[in-house]
Amino acid sequence: MEQYIPCSMSHVRSFFNVVRNYETVTPNVLKAVDTGVSLRKAAAVYGVPIATLFRKKGNPEISKQKTGPATVSSGTEEQKIVDWILFRAQRGLPVTKTELLDSI
């Protein structure tokens, strides 16, 4: 009897029932852990890595923080730049790196 061998990472994830977006699953898992279920068992049942559960159990607020420095330009300025790039692309004149850096 031949064994199924996954051929891509999406098949591997579905084969092993791994969840990629843990933000919606993690609160339920942490509630289960608080009621007495071990981290290993909760990780196996919900398909969340044990390291993720350990990190979120120790400091649940850290995942809500944004990483990296604050943005330099405002959201409206960034949107204007995006609109300009898309406008140029629609006209068949893509923006070069030099043009982009000169315009900012």
C-alpha positions as CSV (number, residue, x, y, z in Angstrom):
1,M,0.0,0.0,0.0
2,E,1.4,3.4,-1.0
3,Q,1.7,6.2,1.5
4,Y,0.5,9.7,0.7
5,I,3.4,12.1,0.4
6,P,2.5,15.8,0.3
7,C,4.1,17.7,-2.6
8,S,3.8,21.3,-1.3
9,M,3.7,23.2,2.0
10,S,0.0,23.8,1.7
11,H,-0.5,20.1,1.5
12,V,1.8,19.6,4.4
13,R,-0.1,22.0,6.5
14,S,-3.4,20.5,5.7
15,F,-2.0,17.0,6.1
16,F,-0.8,17.8,9.6
17,N,-3.8,20.1,10.4
18,V,-1.6,23.1,11.2
19,V,-3.4,26.4,11.6
20,R,-1.6,29.5,10.2
21,N,-3.6,32.3,11.8
22,Y,-3.4,31.8,15.5
23,E,-5.0,35.1,16.5
24,T,-8.5,33.7,16.4
25,V,-7.6,30.3,17.9
26,T,-5.3,31.4,20.7
27,P,-7.9,32.9,23.1
28,N,-9.8,29.6,23.2
29,V,-6.6,27.6,23.7
30,L,-5.5,29.9,26.5
31,K,-8.9,29.5,28.2
32,A,-8.4,25.7,28.0
33,V,-4.9,26.0,29.4
34,D,-6.3,28.2,32.3
35,T,-8.9,25.5,33.1
36,G,-6.1,22.9,33.6
37,V,-5.3,21.4,30.2
38,S,-1.5,21.1,29.6
39,L,0.2,23.3,27.0
40,R,1.3,20.2,25.1
41,K,-2.2,18.7,25.0
42,A,-3.8,22.0,24.0
43,A,-1.2,22.5,21.3
44,A,-1.9,19.1,19.9
45,V,-5.7,19.5,20.0
46,Y,-5.9,23.0,18.5
47,G,-3.0,22.6,16.0
48,V,-1.1,25.6,17.5
49,P,2.7,25.4,18.1
50,I,3.5,25.0,21.8
51,A,6.1,27.8,21.5
52,T,3.3,30.2,20.5
53,L,1.1,29.1,23.4
54,F,4.0,29.5,25.9
55,R,4.8,33.0,24.6
56,K,1.2,34.2,24.7
57,K,0.5,32.7,28.1
58,G,3.5,34.4,29.6
59,N,2.8,37.8,28.1
60,P,-0.5,38.1,26.2
61,E,-0.3,41.8,25.5
62,I,3.0,41.7,23.6
63,S,1.3,40.2,20.5
64,K,-0.9,43.3,20.2
65,Q,2.1,45.7,20.0
66,K,3.4,46.8,16.7
67,T,7.0,46.1,16.0
68,G,9.5,48.4,14.3
69,P,9.7,52.1,14.2
70,A,6.8,54.4,13.6
71,T,6.0,55.5,10.0
72,V,7.5,58.7,8.8
73,S,4.6,59.8,6.6
74,S,1.0,59.9,7.4
75,G,-1.6,57.5,5.9
76,T,-2.9,60.1,3.5
77,E,0.6,60.9,2.2
78,E,1.2,57.2,1.6
79,Q,-2.1,56.8,-0.1
80,K,-1.2,59.7,-2.5
81,I,2.1,58.0,-3.4
82,V,0.3,54.7,-4.0
83,D,-2.3,56.4,-6.2
84,W,0.5,58.1,-8.2
85,I,2.3,54.8,-8.7
86,L,-0.9,53.1,-9.8
87,F,-1.8,56.0,-12.1
88,R,1.6,55.8,-13.8
89,A,1.4,52.0,-14.1
90,Q,-2.0,52.3,-15.8
91,R,-0.5,54.7,-18.3
92,G,2.3,52.3,-19.1
93,L,5.0,54.4,-17.5
94,P,6.0,52.6,-14.3
95,V,7.8,54.5,-11.6
96,T,11.5,53.9,-11.3
97,K,13.3,53.7,-8.0
98,T,15.0,57.0,-8.7
99,E,11.7,58.8,-9.5
100,L,10.1,57.4,-6.3
101,L,13.0,58.4,-4.1
102,D,13.1,61.9,-5.7
103,S,9.3,62.4,-5.2
104,I,9.5,61.6,-1.5
